[in-house]
Amino acid sequence: MKIAASVALLWLTATTILPAQDNTADMLQRAIRFYDDVQVERALTLLRQVVSPGSPYEVSRDQRIQAYKYLGASLAIQNMRDSAIVYFRAAIERDPFTDLDPRKFSPVELTTFAEARRRTFAVAARPIARTTVDPRVERVVLSILTTHAATVRAEIRPAGSALPGTVLYDGENDGLRDLPWSGTLGGGRLAPTGRYELAVFGESRLNQRRDSTRSYFDLLQDFPALEDTLPSLRADELLPERHPPSARRRGLANGLGIAATAIILPYATGSARYGSSRSFASVAAISGGAAGIYAYFARRNNLDIPENIAINRVRQTRRLTANAEIQRRNGEKLAETKIVVSPAAGVGR
Amino acid sequence: MNRFRTLPLLAAITASAACARLPGVSSTGASIPVGVALSTNRVDHVVAVGGNAEGAQGTTVGFAVSVAPRPWIELSGRSASGRLTSENARANRDIAEVEAGLSFLVLPWLAATVGAQARRYTGALASQRWLALRTGAEARLDLANGARGVIRASVLPKVTVDGLASPSLAYGGGTGIELSRKRLFASLLYSVDRFDFPASVEGKRVEQLSTLMLQAGWRFGR
């Protein structure tokens, strides 16, 4: 007895978690086939089973919307206009992009559906499909919709931002509207990589009802790898631009050293005994001593090293020139930036 | 004209032609520094044999060129010629010399030098050729505002002299100052070379060449 009860419970559970969608899809297909074959009563029976709260099968949002749409169409054919409008509205409220193909549905159904749209006010933004565009020549096309005549404002801004966004459209609308977007924000600058929202606000012209919606998407700037600019010159890459204070005494000492060498040299080589070598040495000694004294006084008020300053300036200029060239090349790469837009669920990260 | 009198001129023409082919002196933006200079030299040549010394003095003019392909290395060439006169007119002689050298910095203020030189004395009766190799060091002492001092010391390990045995000892020294202002440079250098020859029956022979050189030039390139 216990075993039989357990088996029964297992069977019940299994039927609940079985791929119910397949059953719903099968029922919907059969219902649509009946509808196409003008077996409206049989179609209605199946469609009512699909949307029934008592249905044992899982029904997806799209399946439910389709069931409501065909219920409305079927009832419109049967001249049950008010009921048809109720189901059409149920479909429209769940998906404002719901529409009837005029090649498939009759004028009566289309008229009834139009009335349902007039009685229902909703704004919608179509989820953005993943796409890559070159913003110089292409546009991202964003689609918005109002179910009937309304004033509408659509803007793009970073997700979660409280600041006003970039307005894509602000004016009258009735039905579907494509909004081409160049990928730029205010000031014409390309939107940086991040998550964005397309916010749509509308107010009905017929009943002054208001509605709004948001559609989130991720934007990625896609460009070739950029070059790094050269870092600032390190201290060891620059020459000292000033002599130490001891340079004054060193200059004097060097000059006196030259003078001393000039005096000693004739004696060291033995040439002092002959000829005019000593007079040559005297000239060299005087000039060396004078140069040392000059060095001492020249550096008393100015310890700058002009040669090193000039060389450092050349190095700095070379670096700046190289960086300007790198920035120019990077600018060219950035000018080739493509933007990759892909849908994102939920609010901004 | 004595062919040795034309040596500086030939050297100047050769060096100028070489400079014209170097990128360092091209009109399109030089990179290798090249210096060319003219010099005038006061020369005192003393020959002492067995205690008797005879001197000859005179002025020579010359041309010099230097190339620094790297900041730490320098190639140089120099030539000069002129006439030396003595109290004894028979000892008057022409002098012509060329010298090539290579110096490289071993410290920011100290360079090692090697070089070769050829010199010819031409008198009324004969001429004498000297060939020598030189190696040494040069201290470059900072003064101020483009001025620096120079102290040189060298030995001449190989010297050959026509008609004489090679010197048993040959060495030299020098000192002076160099000035540089933008591309213009000038120098005043005093140098002495001494050659001690082996003793002979006439006694010990010593030759000395003292030079006071005044040089001015122009630097091309970087």
Interface residues (C-beta under 8 A of the other chain):
Chain A: A247 R250 G251 N254 G255 G257 I258 T261 A262 L265 P266 A268 T269 G270 S271 R273 Y274 G275 S276 S277 F280 A281 V283 A284 S287 G288 A291 G292 Y294 A295 A298 R299 P306 E307
Chain B: R42 D44 H45 V46 A48 A53 G55 Q57 L141 D142 L143 A144 N145 G146 A147 G149 V150 I151 Y171 G172 G173 G174 T175 G176 I177 L188 L189 Y190 V192 R194 V206 Q208 S210 T211 L212
